[in-house]
């Protein structure tokens, strides 16, 4: 069994088409088919059902795919470890980010590539739950996310700062001059909300349920930038993490009464695994920038 065979198998499984997978790998279709056939012979089971030009994983193929991906990830980590030892700061850095971190992340995405041009940075936005699942599967190097508390048995957390969920309105909104609002006053307001799975949304759902408050939600979106754009232009209000407003000069953050609305920002790592030098460098510089920003 060879690493190239595992690479070919994973690509074919992802694309579900031998010809297209071969093109993505810059090899011929016959080479890919031959290598996968050799792999199947060695394992003694078919990994794919061939259906015309398309292929789909067999039950055995689905099981083997999980292990093949893990092997390739482990090999990549080993390669990265050797490069780090040789002080060759290169390779890929994959970071999972929840949407409230967007504005805080922009400065380092300008400065870090200039300082370390050999490192390619891939940013993946998503909900906390999805990103943490990918972190556990070694698909990400670390995650930036918000929690009320962050306690894990299998993950490490590094707290960055605390932040509140606030009522966001345009400076032209009739409530823009308020110093604070109560939870009860949120009833009846026209709101745009993030969809379920977003940290601020899920936290507010728990608070509203606890206080038996029903909100009037007109629009739900899974993109914070779009929510802020609509709030800026209209009569809407939104309940978001206050850090999401950095850079939005025409919006106002109105504090909401209640201790349970405090959130904490964390860098979240896998526990007990090799940590890339590039990941440590990025995290350390991010901490410095955030500390200057949130003062």
N, C-alpha and C positions, 0 to 999 in steps of 0.2 A: 504494500500500500504506500503510495507516494503522495506528497503534499499537493502536487499539481493535480492529481486525480481528485483529491478532496475539493480543491478550488474549482475544478470543472464541474463536479457534482453539485456544489452549492450554487454556482451560477445558473446551471441548468434548472435546478429546483426553484430558484427565484423567478426565472423568466418563463419557465414551463414551455420552452421551445428550443430544441437542440440547435437549429440553424441560427436563431437570434442570439443564443448564448455563446455559440462559437464566434460570431461576429464581435460580440462584446469583449471576448477574450483574445481576439486577433489570431485565431487559429481556424483551421478548416473544420467543417461539420463532421467529416469522416474521422478526424483526429479525436474530436470530443467524444463521438459515439464509441470509438474503439477504446478509449481510456475508461469510460464509464462501464463498458462491457467487461473490461478486465477487472474493474473494481467489484462489479456484481459477481463475477466468477470467483474472486477471492473470498467474498463474503458468503457466497452460496445462496444468495437470494436476489430476486429482482428488486431494484430500487425505483424503477419507473414503469408505469404502464404506457406503452406507445399507442397513441390514438391519432392516426394520420400524421400530420406534421407536428402536432402538439403532443406533449407528454405530461403526465401527472404522477405525483409520488404514490408509491404503494404504501401500505402500512409500515413495512420495514424501512422504506425510504424516509418516511416522516420521522421515525425513531432515530435513524442514522443521521439525519440532517442536524438534529440538536447537538449530537456529539461532534460532527464534522465542523460545525461553526465554532464550537468551543476549542477544538484543536487548533484551528486557524487563528483564533483570537490569542491563544496561549503562545503560539509561535510568534505572532506579531509583537506581543508583550516582551518576549525574550529578545527579539531583534532590537526593540526599542531600548531595552536594558543595556545591551551591548553598546549601542550607539551612545547612550548616556555615559557609560564608562569611558568611552573614547572622547567624551566631551564634544560630540557632534550633535549640536542642537538642531535636529531636523525631524521630519516625520509629521504625523497627523495628531491633532489635539481635538477631541470631540467633547463638546460641552453642552449639557442640557440646561435650558434656561426657561423659567416661568416668565410670563409676559411683563410682570411688574418690574423686572430687572432691566428692561430694554434700555431706558435712558441712562441707567448707571453703568451699563456695559459699553456704551458707544465710545467713551474716551479711550479705554484700553484697546478697543478694536482698531483704533487709529495708531496708538503708540507702540503696542506690542509687536505687530508685524514689521515695523521699521527697525526695531531693536533686534528681533530674531527672525530674519527673512526666510530662514530654512524651515520654519514651522508653519504648517498649513492648519488653519483653524476652521473647524466646522461647528456652527451654532445650530442647535435644534431646539425650537420652541415647542412647548407643550404644557399639559397640566402636570402637577406634581406627581400624581399617581402614575401616569404613563412614563414620565422621565425616570422615576425611581425604579420602575420595572426594567427599563432599558439599562440603567446603571447596574442592577443586579446581574443582568445578562452580559455584562462587560461590553456593551455597545456604546457606552459613554465613559469618559474619564472622570468626570464629576458633574454634579448638578447644583444649580443655584435656585433655591426655592424658599418659600415662606411657610411657616407653621406657627401654631400657637405654642406648641412644645414639640421637640424633636427627639424622641427616644427610640432607638432601634437596637436590636441584638446583632444585626448583620451589617449595619452601616455606621460610618463615623460622621459626626457633625461638628462643624466649626461655626459658632455663632458670629454674625457680622454686625447686626444692629437690630433695633426694634422699630416697628412702624405701625401706624393705625389704619384701620379701614375708615374712610371718610365719605361724606356726601360730596359729590363733584357736580358743580353747575357752572354755567357760563357766567362771566362777569356781568352780563346783561340780564341774568335771571333775577326774578323778583326776590329770591332768597339769598342772593350773593352777599349781602351785607350782614347776615347773621353771624354771630360769634360761635354758636353751636346749635345743634338740633337734638331733640329727644327721639328715642326710638318710636314713640307713639306718633310723633309728627310726620313720620315717613308714610303713614297710611294715607292713601288717596293721591299721593304724588305720582306723576307720570315718570316711570323709571325705564332706563335701558340697563339690562343686566348681562353680565357674563354668563355663559352656559354652565351647567353643572360640571364639576371637575376642576374648575378654577378655584384656587385656594380661598380668595376673598369671598367668592360666591358661596362655597360650601360652608365657610365659617359664619356668614350672615344668615344662611338658612337655619343653622343650629340656634343662633341667637333669636331669630324671629319665631321659631317654633317654641323655644323656651318661654318667650314673652307673649305667645299667642297673638302675633301680629301678622296680618295678611297684607302683602305688598301688591301694588297695582303695577304690573310689569307689562309694558307695551311692546318691547322688542328684546330679544335675546340674541347675543352674538358671541362667537368664539374668538374674536379678535379685539384686543384692548385698544389698539390704535383707532379702529373704526368706531368703537364706543366713544372714545374721547373726541373724535372728529364730529360725531353727531351731537354730542353734548355741547360742544363749542358753538355750533351753528344754530341750535334750537332751544326749545323750552324744557328739555329733558333734564333729569338728574340721574346720577349713577353712583353705585356703591362700590368703591374700589380702594385698593391699597394706595396710600398717599404718595408712595414713591413712584407710582406710575405717572404722576403729573409733572415730573421734572422735565422742564423744557416747554411746557404748555402755558404760555404767558396769559392766555385769554380765559383760563379756567381758574376756579376758586375751590379750595378744599375746605369744607365746613366740618369741624369735628362733631362726632356723634357721641352722646353720653353713654358710658358703659365700659367697665374695665375689660370685659371679654372681647372687645374689639381690637386689642393689641396683638400684633403679629410679630414674629421674629424671623429674620433672614438668616439663612444658613448656606454654607458650602457643605455638600453631602458627598462623601467618598465611600467607595467599597472598603470594607474592613479586611485586613490581613492579606492584601494583594499588593503586587508591585505598583508603585506610583511613579509615573513618568516624571523626569526632571522638568520637562516642559510644563507639565501640569502644575507642579509646585511653583515654578517661576511665575506662571500666569496668575495663580491664586494669590501669591504674595503681592504682586503688583496691583491686582484688583482690590485687595484689602486696603492698600495705601490710598488708592484713588477714592474708594468708598468712604474711608475715614475722613478724607478731606471734603468730600461732597456732603456728607450727612451731618457735619458739625453745626 
